[in-house]
Amino acid sequence: MARILLADDDAATRDLVKRALATDGHAVTSTQDGTEALDAITAGPANFDLLISDVQMPGLDGIGLAEYALGAAPGLRIILMSGFAGELDRAGHLKGKLAKVIIKPFTLDEIRTAVKAALG
């Protein structure tokens, strides 16, 4: 299955999503913020098929992470998650480059469906 990088500063969300996707057979690497996720991407841009990132995180947020990730790995598919629809306005310039945007709270079925669609 896919190699997924998950970045979310909320441990409960991160653990729930990681377990669900791992159950589906994906190899999931989880990070607690954008900076840690960026380190994983720059260490091996070809190591991941999909990035799933929360938008609002301390330090490097999900939008900044997506911008850097696309620079390091242009073919990387990206799903952004946010609990605040207004935050996503800042990601307008990434619109054609994002596989999906998911609004929190979401169900496990919604994240699984988004991942399946993103991996196409």
Helices and strands as residue ranges (DSSP letters): E 3-7, H 11-23, E 27-31, H 34-43, G 45-47, E 50-54, H 62-72, E 77-82, G 85-97, E 100-103, H 108-119
